[in-house]
Amino acid sequence: MLYQVFETQRTMMEPFVDFAQAAAKLFSNPHSPAGAHPWAQRVSAAYSLMYRLGKDYEKPAFGISTVEVHGVPVAIQERVEINKPFCELRRFKRLSDDVQTLATLKTQPVVLIVAPLSGHYATLLRDTVKSMLKDHKVYITDWRNARMVPTDQGDFHLDDYVHYVQEFIAHLQGRYGNCHVVSVCQPTVPVLAAVSLMASRGEKTPLTMTMMGGPIDARKSPTAVNNLAMNKSYSWFENNVIFRVPGNFPGAGRRVYPGFLQHAGFVAMNPDRHANSHYDYFKDLIKGDGASAEAHRKFYDEYNAVLDMDANYYLETIRTVFQEFKLVHGTWDVLNLDGQPERVRPQDIRSTALMTVEGELDDISGSGQTAAADDLCTGLPKSMKKHLEVPGAGHYGIFSGRRWRDTVYPEVKAFILKGQSAAGEKKAATQPAKATAAKSGRSPAKSASTKTAARKPAARKSTARG
């Protein structure tokens, strides 16, 4: 019922929001009679603030048209490579007519960025994508607003998230031979599960996985977000934050955790800071500080754009990650595409290098929560593990802004390049052995990979159905 009440209120407010927008433009226009009034700037600022507080925020665009690769401008074309009911695998294809630049682009590593499905859209990682496009072929998981997914498309579970990640990895491996995975915040858990299950089955796993600010072990340095999930019962969440989508959306009737409730939770974490930010925006408009006002708009256009999450996925994440800690306890079973449970065993990962990144001042995923992945991946030697703690960085600072660009990204770039180079050296080392086997009429690759080859039909089946 709450969702319907919210939508009714929003609909009733639309005329007033539209009026505020028109009035703000009227009083800010020096050529209109209203714009000549001595208090015109102040009145325009008040109406502009009213408009932004009341408007409906749609999904922002990535808006990345060009990047520079070694000093040469390269055009970016967005395209959807795989279209799933709850997610699009979005590619940022780089285009250049410079022969040398084109040759460079073709040799750069392939990266799958797994964006969080925790309230905001994947465009929150715009800065992450833009930085990585300089040195990588980039794909990202672009999650859909659950209220826009018709109920005949089925429900979305945490297991489905894991399947999506596996399918996307397999797609990139089939196209390029292999790939690297970067997960930010919430997806660190399902990504670790996906790679673990692939390793347990003997399938090819990504060359590297970089995990940034995620709740691998939410018991360590619990934050306000963790405490809420830990201290409230499963039934409390089900009874208090889950509602059905109203009839004016394609997903009418779907049970979701609504975006407007999530947004209220985000703001409630730091209400004073947001109030001061809006007041500063009002003052900037009065002063005519267009640059500061525009920076405010850009931030809140992204921050205020939220999506609904399918109730099954949300509740299962609460239980699995924040209440029963199944990943760290080794008790997490994921149903495969045939409906059979498979135990998540990070210790089976042996060929995927691991990097963990944490912010010193992260108030979403506390210190040690992401680094816990190192303790779980016991099958990896220390030489294949790397941890980075970023001084002075909060949660958003490790994947966006100056600290991301100056401190984190160079380290991530070097880690991926090291993993890419190690794979190339390993491949080169096997060539003499293959040549010797060919001269002797034997095929050691065939005998050594009989078990792996036997698994391939199942892997293809998983990809087709995932």
C-alpha positions as CSV (number, residue, x, y, z in Angstrom):
1,M,0.0,0.0,0.0
2,L,2.9,2.4,0.8
3,Y,4.1,2.2,-2.8
4,Q,0.7,3.3,-4.1
5,V,0.5,6.1,-1.6
6,F,4.0,7.3,-2.7
7,E,3.1,7.2,-6.4
8,T,-0.1,9.1,-5.8
9,Q,1.7,11.8,-3.9
10,R,4.3,12.0,-6.6
11,T,1.7,12.4,-9.3
12,M,-0.1,15.1,-7.3
13,M,3.1,17.0,-6.9
14,E,4.0,17.0,-10.6
15,P,2.1,20.2,-11.5
16,F,3.8,22.1,-8.6
17,V,7.3,20.7,-9.6
18,D,6.7,21.8,-13.2
19,F,5.6,25.2,-12.0
20,A,8.7,25.6,-9.9
21,Q,10.9,24.7,-12.9
22,A,9.2,27.3,-15.1
23,A,9.3,29.9,-12.4
24,A,13.0,29.4,-11.8
25,K,13.7,29.9,-15.5
26,L,11.4,33.0,-15.6
27,F,13.1,34.8,-12.7
28,S,16.6,33.9,-13.9
29,N,16.0,35.3,-17.4
30,P,17.3,38.9,-17.6
31,H,15.1,39.6,-20.7
32,S,11.8,38.8,-18.8
33,P,10.0,41.4,-16.7
34,A,10.3,39.1,-13.6
35,G,14.1,38.9,-14.2
36,A,14.5,42.6,-13.6
37,H,13.1,42.4,-10.1
38,P,15.8,43.2,-7.4
39,W,15.1,39.8,-5.7
40,A,14.8,37.9,-8.9
41,Q,18.0,35.9,-8.4
42,R,16.9,34.8,-4.9
43,V,13.4,33.9,-6.0
44,S,14.8,31.9,-9.0
45,A,17.2,30.0,-6.6
46,A,14.3,29.2,-4.3
47,Y,12.2,27.8,-7.1
48,S,15.1,25.9,-8.5
49,L,15.8,24.2,-5.2
50,M,12.0,23.4,-4.9
51,Y,12.1,21.8,-8.3
52,R,15.1,19.7,-7.6
53,L,13.7,18.5,-4.2
54,G,10.4,17.5,-5.8
55,K,11.3,16.2,-9.3
56,D,11.4,12.5,-10.3
57,Y,15.0,11.4,-11.1
58,E,15.3,9.1,-14.1
59,K,18.2,6.8,-14.9
60,P,21.2,8.9,-15.9
61,A,23.2,8.3,-19.1
62,F,26.8,7.2,-19.0
63,G,27.5,10.1,-21.4
64,I,31.0,8.9,-22.3
65,S,31.6,10.0,-25.8
66,T,35.4,10.0,-26.0
67,V,38.5,9.1,-24.0
68,E,42.2,9.6,-24.6
69,V,44.4,6.6,-25.3
70,H,48.0,7.5,-25.1
71,G,47.1,11.1,-25.9
72,V,44.9,10.2,-28.9
73,P,41.1,10.9,-28.7
74,V,39.1,7.7,-29.2
75,A,35.4,7.6,-29.8
76,I,33.1,5.5,-27.6
77,Q,30.1,3.7,-28.8
78,E,27.8,2.0,-26.2
79,R,26.1,-1.2,-27.2
80,V,24.2,-3.9,-25.4
81,E,25.9,-7.2,-26.0
82,I,23.7,-9.5,-23.9
83,N,20.1,-8.6,-23.0
84,K,18.8,-10.4,-19.9
85,P,15.4,-9.8,-18.1
86,F,17.1,-8.0,-15.2
87,C,20.4,-6.9,-16.7
88,E,22.2,-5.8,-19.8
89,L,25.8,-6.6,-20.5
90,R,26.8,-3.2,-21.9
91,R,30.0,-2.7,-23.9
92,F,31.9,0.5,-24.4
93,K,33.4,-0.1,-27.8
94,R,36.3,2.1,-28.7
95,L,36.7,3.4,-32.3
96,S,39.7,5.0,-33.9
97,D,40.9,5.6,-37.5
98,D,44.5,6.0,-36.3
99,V,46.3,2.7,-37.2
100,Q,48.8,2.7,-34.4
101,T,46.1,3.5,-31.8
102,L,43.8,0.8,-33.2
103,A,46.6,-1.7,-32.9
104,T,47.1,-0.7,-29.2
105,L,43.4,-1.0,-28.5
106,K,43.3,-4.6,-29.8
107,T,46.0,-5.8,-27.5
108,Q,44.7,-4.3,-24.3
109,P,43.1,-6.5,-21.6
110,V,39.3,-7.2,-21.4
111,V,37.6,-6.2,-18.2
112,L,34.1,-7.0,-16.9
113,I,33.0,-4.4,-14.3
114,V,30.3,-5.9,-12.1
115,A,28.3,-2.9,-10.9
116,P,26.3,-3.1,-7.6
117,L,22.7,-3.9,-7.5
118,S,22.0,-2.1,-4.2
119,G,19.8,0.9,-5.0
120,H,21.7,3.0,-7.6
121,Y,22.2,2.5,-11.3
122,A,25.4,1.3,-12.9
123,T,26.1,4.9,-14.0
124,L,27.4,5.5,-10.4
125,L,30.5,3.8,-11.8
126,R,30.9,6.3,-14.7
127,D,34.3,7.5,-13.4
128,T,35.4,3.9,-13.0
129,V,34.5,3.1,-16.6
130,K,36.0,6.3,-18.0
131,S,39.3,5.6,-16.4
132,M,39.5,2.0,-17.4
133,L,38.6,2.7,-21.0
134,K,42.0,4.3,-21.4
135,D,43.8,1.0,-21.0
136,H,41.2,-1.8,-21.3
137,K,38.3,-3.1,-23.3
138,V,35.4,-2.5,-20.9
139,Y,32.1,-4.2,-20.3
140,I,29.7,-3.5,-17.4
141,T,26.6,-5.1,-15.8
142,D,23.8,-2.5,-16.3
143,W,21.0,-3.6,-13.9
144,R,17.4,-2.9,-14.7
145,N,14.9,-1.3,-12.4
146,A,12.8,-4.3,-11.2
147,R,9.5,-2.3,-11.5
148,M,10.1,-2.2,-15.3
149,V,10.4,-6.0,-15.6
150,P,7.0,-7.7,-16.2
151,T,6.1,-10.5,-13.8
152,D,6.0,-13.0,-16.7
153,Q,9.8,-12.7,-16.8
154,G,10.0,-14.5,-13.5
155,D,11.6,-13.6,-10.2
156,F,15.2,-12.7,-9.6
157,H,17.2,-14.5,-6.9
158,L,20.7,-14.2,-5.6
159,D,21.5,-17.4,-7.4
160,D,20.4,-15.8,-10.6
161,Y,22.9,-13.0,-10.0
162,V,25.7,-15.6,-9.7
163,H,24.4,-17.2,-13.0
164,Y,24.4,-13.9,-14.8
165,V,28.0,-13.2,-13.8
166,Q,29.1,-16.7,-14.9
167,E,27.4,-16.2,-18.3
168,F,29.0,-12.9,-18.9
169,I,32.4,-14.2,-18.0
170,A,32.0,-17.2,-20.3
171,H,30.8,-14.9,-23.1
172,L,34.0,-12.8,-22.8
173,Q,36.2,-15.8,-22.5
174,G,34.6,-17.2,-25.7
175,R,35.2,-14.0,-27.5
176,Y,38.7,-13.0,-26.3
177,G,40.1,-16.1,-24.7
178,N,39.9,-14.8,-21.1
179,C,39.1,-11.7,-19.1
180,H,39.5,-9.8,-15.9
181,V,36.7,-9.0,-13.4
182,V,36.3,-5.9,-11.2
183,S,33.5,-5.9,-8.6
184,V,32.5,-2.8,-6.6
185,C,30.7,-3.0,-3.3
186,Q,27.8,-5.5,-3.1
187,P,28.8,-7.7,-6.1
188,T,32.1,-8.8,-4.5
189,V,30.1,-11.6,-2.8
190,P,28.3,-13.1,-5.8
191,V,31.4,-12.5,-8.0
192,L,33.5,-14.5,-5.6
193,A,30.8,-17.2,-5.6
194,A,30.7,-17.3,-9.4
195,V,34.4,-17.7,-9.8
196,S,34.6,-20.2,-7.0
197,L,31.9,-22.4,-8.6
198,M,33.7,-22.2,-12.0
199,A,36.9,-23.3,-10.4
200,S,35.3,-26.2,-8.5
201,R,33.9,-27.4,-11.8
202,G,37.3,-27.2,-13.5
203,E,36.2,-24.5,-15.9
204,K,38.4,-21.6,-17.0
205,T,38.3,-18.8,-14.5
206,P,39.2,-15.1,-15.1
207,L,42.9,-14.1,-15.0
208,T,42.3,-11.6,-12.2
209,M,39.5,-10.5,-9.9
210,T,39.6,-7.1,-8.2
211,M,37.2,-6.6,-5.3
212,M,36.6,-3.1,-4.0
213,G,34.7,-2.1,-0.8
214,G,32.5,-5.2,-0.5
215,P,31.0,-7.1,2.4
216,I,32.8,-10.4,2.0
217,D,32.8,-10.7,5.8
218,A,30.3,-8.2,7.2
219,R,31.2,-9.2,10.8
220,K,34.4,-7.2,10.6
221,S,34.2,-3.5,11.6
222,P,30.4,-3.4,11.1
223,T,29.0,-0.1,9.9
224,A,25.5,1.4,10.3
225,V,24.4,-0.5,7.2
226,N,25.7,-3.8,8.5
227,N,24.2,-3.2,12.0
228,L,20.7,-2.6,10.5
229,A,20.9,-5.8,8.5
230,M,22.3,-7.8,11.4
231,N,20.0,-6.5,14.2
232,K,16.7,-6.8,12.4
233,S,15.1,-10.2,11.7
234,Y,14.5,-11.6,8.2
235,S,10.7,-11.3,8.9
236,W,11.1,-7.6,9.8
237,F,12.6,-6.8,6.4
238,E,10.0,-8.9,4.6
239,N,7.1,-7.1,6.5
240,N,8.4,-3.6,6.5
241,V,10.4,-2.8,3.3
242,I,8.8,-5.1,0.7
243,F,5.9,-3.8,-1.4
244,R,4.2,-4.6,-4.7
245,V,4.8,-2.4,-7.8
246,P,1.7,-0.3,-8.6
247,G,-0.3,-0.8,-11.7
248,N,1.2,2.1,-13.7
249,F,4.5,0.3,-14.3
250,P,5.4,-2.7,-16.5
251,G,6.3,-4.8,-13.4
252,A,2.9,-4.2,-11.8
253,G,2.4,-6.7,-8.9
254,R,6.1,-7.6,-8.5
255,R,7.4,-7.7,-5.0
256,V,10.2,-5.3,-4.6
257,Y,12.3,-3.2,-2.2
258,P,11.3,0.2,-3.6
259,G,14.0,2.7,-4.6
260,F,12.3,5.5,-2.7
261,L,12.7,3.7,0.6
262,Q,16.4,3.0,-0.2
263,H,16.9,6.6,-1.0
264,A,15.4,7.6,2.3
265,G,17.8,5.3,4.0
266,F,20.8,6.8,2.2
267,V,19.8,10.3,3.2
268,A,19.1,9.3,6.8
269,M,22.7,8.2,7.2
270,N,23.9,11.8,6.8
271,P,20.9,14.1,6.9
272,D,22.9,17.2,8.1
273,R,25.4,16.8,5.2
274,H,22.6,16.7,2.6
275,A,20.8,19.6,4.1
276,N,23.9,21.7,4.1
277,S,24.6,20.7,0.5
278,H,21.2,21.9,-0.6
279,Y,21.6,25.1,1.2
280,D,25.0,25.6,-0.4
281,Y,23.4,25.0,-3.8
282,F,20.8,27.8,-3.0
283,K,23.6,30.2,-2.0
284,D,25.6,29.3,-5.1
285,L,22.7,30.2,-7.3
286,I,22.2,33.5,-5.6
287,K,25.9,34.3,-6.0
288,G,25.9,33.2,-9.6
289,D,28.4,30.5,-9.0
290,G,27.4,28.3,-12.0
291,A,30.3,25.9,-11.7
292,S,29.5,24.9,-8.0
293,A,25.7,24.7,-8.8
294,E,26.4,22.4,-11.8
295,A,28.6,20.2,-9.7
296,H,25.7,19.9,-7.2
297,R,23.3,19.0,-9.9
298,K,25.5,16.3,-11.4
299,F,26.1,14.6,-8.0
300,Y,22.4,14.6,-7.0
301,D,21.2,13.6,-10.5
302,E,23.1,10.4,-9.9
303,Y,22.6,10.1,-6.1
304,N,18.8,10.6,-6.3
305,A,18.3,8.2,-9.2
306,V,17.4,4.9,-7.6
307,L,15.9,1.6,-8.7
308,D,13.7,-1.1,-7.2
309,M,15.2,-4.5,-6.4
310,D,13.3,-7.8,-6.7
311,A,12.3,-8.8,-3.2
312,N,13.7,-12.4,-3.5
313,Y,17.2,-11.1,-4.4
314,Y,17.2,-8.5,-1.7
315,L,15.9,-10.7,1.1
316,E,18.3,-13.6,0.2
317,T,21.2,-11.2,0.2
318,I,20.3,-10.0,3.7
319,R,20.1,-13.5,5.0
320,T,23.1,-15.0,3.1
321,V,25.6,-12.1,3.5
322,F,24.6,-10.1,6.6
323,Q,22.8,-12.6,8.9
324,E,24.1,-16.1,8.3
325,F,27.5,-15.2,6.8
326,K,27.3,-18.3,4.6
327,L,30.2,-17.4,2.4
328,V,32.7,-17.1,5.3
329,H,31.2,-20.1,7.2
330,G,31.5,-22.3,4.0
331,T,27.8,-23.1,4.1
332,W,26.6,-21.3,1.0
333,D,24.9,-23.6,-1.6
334,V,23.9,-22.1,-5.0
335,L,21.4,-23.9,-7.2
336,N,22.9,-24.5,-10.6
337,L,20.8,-24.2,-13.8
338,D,19.7,-27.8,-13.4
339,G,18.3,-27.0,-9.9
340,Q,21.1,-28.9,-8.1
341,P,22.9,-27.3,-5.1
342,E,26.6,-26.6,-5.5
343,R,28.8,-25.5,-2.5
344,V,30.7,-22.3,-2.9
345,R,34.4,-23.1,-2.2
346,P,36.7,-20.1,-2.7
347,Q,39.6,-22.3,-1.7
348,D,39.2,-24.1,-5.1
349,I,40.3,-20.9,-6.9
350,R,43.9,-21.5,-8.0
351,S,44.5,-19.6,-11.2
352,T,42.8,-16.3,-10.7
353,A,44.9,-13.6,-9.0
354,L,43.0,-11.6,-6.3
355,M,43.2,-7.9,-5.4
356,T,41.2,-6.3,-2.6
357,V,40.7,-2.6,-2.2
358,E,39.4,-0.8,0.9
359,G,38.9,2.8,1.9
360,E,40.3,4.0,5.3
361,L,37.1,5.9,6.0
362,D,34.5,3.6,4.3
363,D,31.2,3.8,6.2
364,I,29.5,1.2,4.0
365,S,31.9,-1.7,4.0
366,G,34.1,-1.4,7.1
367,S,37.9,-2.1,7.3
368,G,38.7,-5.8,6.8
369,Q,35.4,-6.8,5.2
370,T,36.8,-6.9,1.7
371,A,40.3,-8.2,2.7
372,A,38.6,-11.2,4.1
373,A,38.6,-12.6,0.6
374,D,42.3,-13.3,1.0
375,D,41.7,-15.6,3.9
376,L,39.0,-17.5,2.0
377,C,41.1,-18.0,-1.2
378,T,43.6,-20.4,0.5
379,G,44.4,-22.1,-2.9
380,L,46.2,-18.9,-4.1
381,P,49.8,-18.2,-3.2
382,K,50.7,-14.9,-1.7
383,S,52.3,-13.9,-5.0
384,M,48.8,-13.9,-6.5
385,K,47.2,-11.7,-3.8
386,K,47.4,-8.0,-3.3
387,H,45.6,-5.7,-0.8
388,L,45.3,-1.9,-1.0
389,E,44.0,0.4,1.7
390,V,43.4,3.9,0.5
391,P,44.2,6.6,3.1
392,G,41.5,9.2,3.6
393,A,39.1,7.5,1.2
394,G,35.5,6.9,1.9
395,H,33.3,4.3,0.1
396,Y,32.8,6.3,-3.1
397,G,36.4,7.5,-3.1
398,I,37.8,4.1,-4.0
399,F,36.0,4.0,-7.3
400,S,35.2,7.6,-8.2
401,G,36.9,11.0,-7.9
402,R,40.5,12.1,-7.4
403,R,41.6,9.3,-5.1
404,W,40.3,6.7,-7.5
405,R,42.1,8.3,-10.4
406,D,45.4,9.1,-8.7
407,T,45.8,6.3,-6.2
408,V,43.5,3.3,-6.8
409,Y,43.3,3.1,-10.6
410,P,47.1,3.0,-11.2
411,E,47.4,0.0,-8.8
412,V,44.4,-1.8,-10.4
413,K,45.8,-1.2,-13.9
414,A,49.2,-2.6,-12.9
415,F,47.6,-5.6,-11.2
416,I,45.5,-6.5,-14.3
417,L,48.5,-6.0,-16.6
418,K,50.6,-8.3,-14.4
419,G,47.9,-10.9,-14.6
420,Q,47.7,-10.5,-18.4
421,S,51.5,-10.8,-18.8
422,A,51.7,-13.8,-16.5
423,A,49.1,-15.6,-18.7
424,G,51.0,-14.6,-21.8
425,E,54.3,-16.0,-20.4
426,K,52.5,-19.2,-19.3
427,K,51.1,-19.6,-22.8
428,A,54.4,-19.0,-24.4
429,A,56.1,-21.6,-22.2
430,T,53.7,-24.3,-23.3
431,Q,54.5,-23.8,-27.0
432,P,57.8,-25.7,-27.0
433,A,56.1,-28.7,-25.2
434,K,53.4,-28.7,-27.9
435,A,55.9,-28.6,-30.7
436,T,57.9,-31.5,-29.2
437,A,54.7,-33.5,-28.8
438,A,53.7,-32.8,-32.3
439,K,57.1,-34.1,-33.6
440,S,56.7,-37.3,-31.6
441,G,53.1,-37.8,-32.8
442,R,51.6,-37.5,-29.4
443,S,49.1,-34.9,-28.1
444,P,49.7,-34.4,-24.4
445,A,47.1,-31.6,-24.3
446,K,44.5,-34.1,-25.3
447,S,45.2,-36.6,-22.6
448,A,45.8,-34.0,-19.9
449,S,42.5,-32.2,-20.5
450,T,40.1,-35.2,-21.0
451,K,38.2,-34.3,-17.8
452,T,38.0,-30.6,-18.7
453,A,36.8,-31.5,-22.2
454,A,34.1,-33.7,-20.7
455,R,32.8,-30.7,-18.8
456,K,32.5,-28.4,-21.8
457,P,29.0,-29.5,-22.9
458,A,27.7,-28.6,-19.4
459,A,29.5,-25.3,-19.5
460,R,27.9,-24.4,-22.9
461,K,24.5,-25.5,-21.5
462,S,25.0,-23.2,-18.6
463,T,25.9,-20.3,-20.8
464,A,22.9,-20.9,-23.1
465,R,20.4,-21.0,-20.3
466,G,21.9,-18.5,-17.9
